[in-house]
Amino acid sequence: MIKPPTDISSMSCSTFSTAPFLITKPRRANDMFRCRILTKFVTANRLRLPQRPLGTATSVYPPNKTARQTLIHSGSNNARAGILCHQLPRHLVAKRHLSGREPIAGMKTADVQNYHLDKGGRVLAVEWNDGTESRFHSLWLRYNCQCDRCRQHASNQRVVDVTAIPDTLTIQDVNVTEGGDVFVTCTEEDHTIELDTTFLKSHCYSRKSRDAKRKAMAPTYRLSGEVQTLSYEEMDSSEQGFYKWLKAINEDGMCLLKGVPTELGYLKKVVERIGPVQATMYGEIFDVVETPEPTNAAYSNVSLAFHMDQQVYEAAPGLQFLHCIRFDDSVTGGETTFVDMFHTAEEFRRKYPDEFRSLTRLPCTFDRIHFSRDNPVYKRNRKPHFVLNDSDDIVAVNWHPGMEGPLSIPEEDVDSYYHAYQIFAKMVNNSPTYKQIRFRPGDLITFNNRRMAHGRNAFKQSAGGVRHLQGAYVDIDSFKSKTQVLSLAVGDGGLVKRVGSHCWD
């Protein structure tokens, strides 16, 4: 068995080309973070081979294949529930299990108690040592084959021609090795499917496994107390502080940073720690300040009802950032308000199920038609206020009364739509998740625009007082990805909570 090095900091690609893992030396400054991810992973883990043979043919391998060792983590609750904990960036780990995937936390390489074929060879049933059972259809196994012919491991993309896969596959033989590798052959095709027990366990699609994942990703709610607050210095000084900020946004929907430099345009530096700035018709960085002829109601001093920005876009902005540059004491009003739309939508469903269904079925017309601006726009997007997945979980909320155009639905549904709409609008205005903030210069509020609705109290600038914020967006997928990576690197390795991205997970 190959032994891990005692000093991983001295490893190089050439030194350990045959080891079960290797670390690439940092080539750029930001590569130091990537190396720290793997260093943390390796030092927290151990190498192990199962002590007992498993399966019917532990010595049978396809040509040029040998058993693999696997990195084993000491575990999180998510893993013990059979939930997939996402892999590390692939460029950090070169040689892996046949699946090309990192094992989930707490998984042993050979946790199989027994297995057998069912449905005339169309299903592989696996009994695990923890007492659970998984059932994998032959076509599912084939489409997820991890061999070099089916998957390009450098890019982690499937490259097999799916049209060449037979419509029906009957499993002929299954071999599970001591290292946990799984080889499956079928009668209709001359191909050996390569997977491993870790991949199978973590991607189990039994009802129990899917329910456990749903529970882990369900949003949590903060119904009382102040908005979570961090100093900008704490957030910016370490990956742990950065993750603390993102985790607060993911769990509570928002987080307030204090002490951010008030230099104009500094916001872009903060945003780009998560991902590229998401540009809209208002540009990348926009100034929220009272103007004589506003192109948006936000650029005036009127009150703003609760809304979620830019619903006219197919992909509405993900995170929204509002950075306080100036907010003089002589300004009266102008406080920013927030409510959690996930919580409000769930309460609406619980109290008014029929009305809730109406707003999942009937589309609202969001539009932004404005020709008297430097860059005229004509944007229109019809979509329902609530989007559900196959388990009836709310995966998206769409709400912006100020950017709604004329309703266009069947005549018989108009009254029921407006009846449901009015009830929900009143619940939004009276939500127990209501929060209000009067910014101070250097404050930066970051909130999930796919989850939180925000508004503003009307304000008056007197005695030369000024209220000036700068705003920006980042797409929801960049936020979700960055949060998950940091959860693995410096957090507990758990799955991110649902973010309202329309993803059915």
N, C-alpha and C positions, 0 to 999 in steps of 0.2 A: 504494500500500500504506500502511495506517495505521501510523505509527511509534509505538513505545512511549514513554511520557513519560520524561524524564530524572530527574525527582524524583517517585517514586511516593508519597512521604509526603504530597504536596500534592494527590493525586487525590481527587475526590469523585464521587458517583454522577452528579450533573448535569453535571460537566465532561467525563466520558468515557462518556456514554451510548451512543456509537456505536463505542467502542473494542472490540477483541477481548477485553478483560477489564476489570474494574473492581473497586475495593476500597471496601467500605463503611466509613465512619468509625466508630470504636468508640463505642457508645452507653452501654455499661456497662463496669465495670472488667474483667470477664472477657472482654470482646470484644478487649482488647489482645492476648491470646494468639492469637485467631483471625486478627487482622490480621497478626501476626508470621508465622503459617503461610504466608499468601499472599505476604508480602514476601519471605520466604526462597525461595519457589517461583519468583517472578518474577525476582528478581535472579540466581538460579542458571540461568536459562533464556534462550532467545533466540527471536525470531520468525523464521520462515522460510517461504518458498513454494518448492515444487519448481521446479527449473530447466527441466524438460522436460515437455511435455504427456504425458498418460497416458490410456489408454482410447480408446474409439472416438468419443466425443462430448464433448470437454472444454468446449465452449461451451454445452452443453445443460443448462439448469436448469429445475426446476419454476417456476411463476409466483412472482415476488417473492423468488426465492432467489439468493444470490450466493455466490462462493467464500469460505471462511473461512480466516483464518490460525490457526495452532495453536501452542501453547506446547510447546517441545521441551526435554526434560531431557537432560543429558549422560550419564545412564545408570547402571544397576546391573546386576549379573549376573542378578538375577531377571527384569529386563525383557528382557535379551538372550535369555533362554531362552523368551520369549514368555509370561511369567506376568503376570497382571493385578496391577498395583500400584494400590490403591484410590484413588478420587478424593478431592479435598479437600472439606470441607463445602460444600454447594452454595450457601449464602447468601454465600459469599466470592467466588464467580466467577459473574457474571451472564450474560455472553454467551460461548458456547462452540461447539465443533464441533457438527454436526447431531446427533450421538449424545447430546449433553448430558453426555458423560463426559470426564474428564481423560485425556490420552494417557498410556500407560505410559511409564516412563523408557526413554530410548534409542530410542524409536520415531519415525520420520519420518512426515510426513503422507501420503506417497505412496510406500510401500515395495513397491508391487505391480509385479512384472515382467511378468506376463501373467495373463489369466483366460479361462475358457471355461465353457460349460454342459455338464452331463453328465446322464445318466439321463433323457434326453428333456426337459430343462429343469427337472427336479426338484432339481438340485444345481448350485450355483455353486462351481466350483473356482478357487482363487486361488493363483498362484505368487508367492512373495515374493522380494525381492532377496537375502535371506539363504540362499536355496536350499530353504527349507521350503515345504510346500504345505498349504493349508487347504481343507476342503470344507464348505460350508454348505447345508443343506437349505432349500428354498424356504419351508417352514412355519416353520422356525427363524428365517429372516430376517423373516418377517411378524410373528411373535410378539414380536420384538425391535425392531420399528420405533420410531425415536426422534422421529418427527414430532410436532408440537404436538397433533394429533388423537388420537394414540395414547398420548402420555406427557405428564403434567403436570409441567413442569420445575421449578416452584417447590417441589414436594414430592418430585420424582423418583420418582413412582409411575405405573404403567401404568393408563390409564383407558379403554382400548379395550374394547368388548364382545367378549370372546373367542368367544362363541357365534355372532357374525356373520362370523367368519373362515371361509372355505370349507374343507372337509375336504381338498381337493386344490388345489394351486397349481402352475402351470407358468410358469416365468420366461420372459417375452417379450423384455425388453430390460434391459440393464445399462449405466449410465453412471457413469464414475469421473472426477471433476473434478481439476483441477490442485491444488486445496486438499485433496484426499483425501476429499471427500464422495462417497458412493455412493448412487445412485438405482436402484431395481429396480421394474419393473412386471411384473405377471402377467396372464395371459389371463383368469382367472376372476374378477377383481375390479378395479373402477375405483379403484385406490389406488396411490399411489407410496410405496414403502418407502424411508425415509431412514435411512441409517447412515453410517459413515465407516470408512476403512481402519484407523485406530487401534483402534476398537471391535472390528472383525472380528479383527484380529491378537491383541488381548489376550484375546478370548473364544473363541479357536480351541479346538475340542474334539477335535482329532486325538489319537491315542494318545500321540504324542511330547510334545505340549503338556500333556496331563493328567499324564503321568509326571513332567515337569519340575516341575509345581506340587506334586505329591505329594512329590517329593524335597525341595523347598524348605520344605515344611511338616512334614516328618518330625521327631519329637522328637530332641533330643540328650541325652546322658547324662553325668553327672559321677560316675564310679565311685570316685574317690579325692579326698582333700583336704577342706578345711573348707567349711562352708556359706558362700556368698558373703555378705559383710557390708558394709554401708554405714552411715555416720553419718546420723542423722535430719536433721542440719543440711544435709548434702550433698543428700539426697533432696528436702528441702523448699525449697531456695533457688533452684532453677531448673527449667525444663522438661527440661533435659538430665539433671539429677540424678533427677528424677521418672521419666523414661524409662529411665534406667539401672536403677532399682529394678524397674520393670515388666518390662524385658527379662530381668533375672536370673531373675525368677519364671517367665517364659515359657520360658526356655531350660533352667533347672535345676529348675524346679518349686517353688523356695522361695528366700527371701532374708531375712537377719536385719538389722534396723535397730537401731542402738545409740544410746542417749541420748535416747529419746523421753520427754517429761515424764510423770511417774508420777501425775499428777492423775486421779482417778476420772472416767471418761467421756471422757477425752481421745481415746481410741481412735476414737470416732465421727468426730472431725475428720479423722483420717488416712484412715479408710475412705472417707469421702465425697469425697475427692479422686478416687477411681476411679468411684464410683457410689453409689446409695442403699444403705443397709444392708439386707441381705436378712433379714427377720424369720422366725423359726421358732417352734415351740411353746415355746422357751425365751426368747423375746423378741428384741430387737434387740442389746443389749449384755448379755452374761451373765457372771456371776462364777464362775470355776473355783476354788473354795475348799472345804475339807472342811466338811461340814455333818452334823448328827446324823441327819437322815432325808432322804438325798439323793433327788432325783427323777431323777438320772442317775448312773451309776457314776463319771463324771468328778468329781462333787461329793463324792467320798469319797477315801480314801487308798490304795485298792487299785491294783494294777497294771492297765494297760489294754493288751489285745492290739492289734496293728496293725489299724486300721480307717479307713474314709472316712466322715465324718460324714453323718448324716441321710439314709441310703439309703431311708427310708420315703417320702420325697417324690418326686413325679414329676420335679421339677427340684431335685436335691440342691444344697446350697450350692456355689458356685464357689470363690472364694478364702476361706480361713479365716485369721483373725488372732488371735494370742494375745499379749497385752501383759502383761509382768511388772510388777505393782505392788509386790509384796513377795516376797522369797524369802530368808529368814533363813539364816545360816550354820549354825544349830543344826538345821535341817531335814536329815534324812538321806534320801537317795534323791530321787525326784520328777523325775528327768531326763526330758525329752521325746525321743522317738525317731521316726525317719522312714525310710521306704523308698520307692523309686520304683516304682510299680505298673505303669507302662508298660514299663519295662525287665524287670521280673519276669514280666509276662505274655508278652512276646516270648521270653524264655528258656524259659518253660513251653511255649510253642508249638513252639519249636525242638526241645526234648528229648522232649516228650510230645504229639505232634500229635493222637493220638486222644483223649486226655484233655482236651486244649484244646478240641477240637470239642464234646465233651460239655458243657463249661461255656459254650459259645456257644449251645447248643441248648436246654438244660434250665434253666428259671427257678428261681432261689432265691426263697424267701418272706421278704421283709424286713417286720417289723412292729414297731409300738410301741403296745401296748395297756396303758394305765395309767389306772385310774379313781381311785386314791387320791392325787390331786393336785388343786390348786386349780382347774385347768382340765383336766378329764379328756380323754383323747385315745384315738382308735381309728384307727390308721393302718396300712395294709397295702399292700404294693407288690410284685408278682411280676415279676422281670426277671432275665435271665441275668447272669452275672458278667462276661462279655465281649461287647461289641457290635462288629460288623464292618461296614465299608462295602462298596460294590460291587467294590472292589479288594482286599478282605480285609485292609485296614488296621484296626488296633484303634482305634476312635473313642471307646470308653468302657469303663471298668472300674468294677465295682460290688462293694464288699467291706466288710462289717461283721459279723463273727461275733457280736458282742454284741447286734445288733438283728435276728437271724434268728428267724423263727417256724417252725412245723412244715412240713417239705417237702411239696409237693403236686405230684407228677409221676406219670406212668404207672409201674405196678408194675415193669415190666421194666427201667426205667431207674434205679431207686433205688440199686442196688449200684454201677453204673458212675458215678453222680453222686458218691457219697461217696468212691469210690476216687480220682476226679480231684480232688475237693475237698481231700482229705488231702494229696495230692502238692503241690498249689499252696500250701496253707497252710504247709507246711514250707519251700517255696521262699521264701515271703514272709519267714519268720522268719530265713532264712539268706541274704538278698539281699546281694550285694556293694555295693549302694547305701546300706546302713545308715549312718545318722548319728545322733548323740546330742548333745543340748545341755542344759546346766544353766543356766537363765536367771539373769540378774542384773537387779535393778530397772532399768527403762528399756529393756530389750530388747523388741523386737517382732518376732516371727517371722510371716512371711506365706507361705502355701504354697497351692498349687493342690489343693484337696480332691478334684478330679476326676482327679488324677494321683498325688498323694502320699498314702500311708497313714501315719498317725501313731499312736504309742502312748505309754505312760508307765510308768516304773518305780514300784513302790510306794514310799511315803514315810512317815516318822514325824516328827511335829512335837513336839519336846521342848524343855524349858526356855523355854516360851512362844514358840517359833518359829512362823512363819506362812509358808505358800506360797499366794500369791494372784495369780491371773491374771485378766484380763478378755478375753473373746472376742467375736468378731463375724464376720459373713459378708458377702460381696458376690456378686452373681450372676455366673456365668461369662461371660455375653455383655457385661456392662459392662466387665469386665476385658479381654476380647478386643478390643472396640471401642476402648477408650482406648489400648491398646498399639499398635494399628494406626495410629490417628491420630497418635500421638507418633512412631511410626516414620517417617511421612511428614514430620512437622514438623521434627524435630530428629535423626532417625536416618538409617539408610541406605535407607529406603523399602522394605525387604524385607517379605515376608509373615510374619505371626506363626506360630509353631509350633503344631501341633495341641494343643488344650487339654483334650480329653476331654469335649466338650460334646455328643456324639452327632452332630455335624455330619459329613456324609460327605465334606467336603473333606479 
